[in-house]
Amino acid sequence: MVDIRPEFLEQAMQLTRNAEFLPDGAQGLAAKLQHAHDTNIPLRVKLGMDPTRPDLHLGHTVVMRKLREFQKLGHKIVLIVGGATAMIGDPSGKTDTRPALTKEQVEENAKSYFEQMSKVVDTTQAEVTNNADWLHSMSFTDLLKLASQITVAQMMTRDDFAKRYAEGRPIAIHEFFYPLMQAYDSVAIDSDIELGGTDQRFNTLLGRDIQAAYGKKYPQHVMMLPLLEGTDGVVKMSKTYPEHCISLTDSAKDMFGKLMSIPDTLITRYYSLLTDVPQAELLEMDKQIESNSINPRDIKMRLAHMITEEYHGKDGADKAQAEFINVVSNKGIPENIESVKIEAETGLLDLLVNLNFVASKGEAKRLIQGGGVKLDGEKISDMGFIVTPAMNKVLQAGKRKFAKLV
């Protein structure tokens, strides 16, 4: 048993904040950190990303922030663009077979990903590669060798596959190859640690088995990070639910406003996963909220400012906060709101969609039902409401979206 020096135990404890490290926990990570230091060989820390959509959200940054911690300690981040895997689509947590993407879609989305990732990690110092480089060149014999490393029974232990099978939902054979392809990525780039959300447990641990099968003496360890809930506090943050998702491409105003809309029960969780505020301070926040010795809104406003500043700078965060206080706290209307010319009678549902105030008519209906749509401050409850050219009123959708109808 190797004696672990205190500095590496301390590093490991910080790195495993909010994380599960498998196997061996923080002690195992400390041993890897110390060995890397003593041999002067940085750890290769892997993150695979399937660019299935063009933008990232705050949920993605939970893992990205952990990458930054490894990077600051001098370790090598290896970012894998899923040029091959994205064309299948990760079945993790899915109830149906995912649609495949084209090569062009993957390339366009990947470009957007790295532009956004650069706000969190130093992508110029990362090793960036595309798994299409090795997966697309595999022969049929290579593919059979890879497939022989796992049984159907093992594959069916995955919760999503087991549930779909029990419900009689189809599982396409190619979906079984996704975790194998992700696992083989660990062989191709010789990773020491793979990061992923808790929904990636099966895929990342399979990477250990596949590395061992291909001769790696010390297979990768795995670090699991929590999945961040959306602003509703229930469902994990996802672009599937745009009304509860905070994208890195959101304006400072929208990002700040959405952060202010999270339930009080999520305040310290957001602080813990999305900021560097010490754990002791978070425990004190919880006590203050429980004892009603502080207004949760004040703690939330600090959180919103901190996160908005990280992605939009201090000026952007200051302006977003000032506008939020004016619009929400003081019941005001923002300055310089967009004027929209109404040239013909238009259904309110269509108008909300056309203005990009909502993503769909279904979302528009839910917003109206919840009393979130107003004209000159008066709530509109009629789903069939018609907007006419002569109205000249201010349309409000939710707490943050306004347009002057002219």
Buried (B, 14 or more C-beta within 10 A) or exposed (E): EEEBEEEBBEBBEEBBBBBEBBEEEBBBBBBBBBBBBEEEEBBBBBBBBBBBBBBBBBBBBBBBBBBBBBBEBEBBBBBBBBBBBBBBBBBBBBEEBBEEBEEEBBBBBBEBBBBBBEBBBEBEEBEBBBBBEBBEEBEEEEBEEBEEBBEEEEBEEBEBBEEBEEEEBEBEEBBBBBBBBBBBBBBBBEBBBBBBBEBBBBBBBBBBBBBBBBEBEEBBBBBBBBBBBBBBBEBBBBBEBBBBBBBBBBBBBBBBBBBBBBEEEBBBBBBBBBBEBEEEEBEEBEEBBEEEEEEBEEBBBBBBBBBBBBBBEEEBBBBBBEBBEBBBEEEEBBEEBEEBEBEEEBBBBEBBBEBEBBBEBEBBBEBBEEEBBBBEEEEBEEEEBEBEEEBEBBBBBBBBBBBBBE
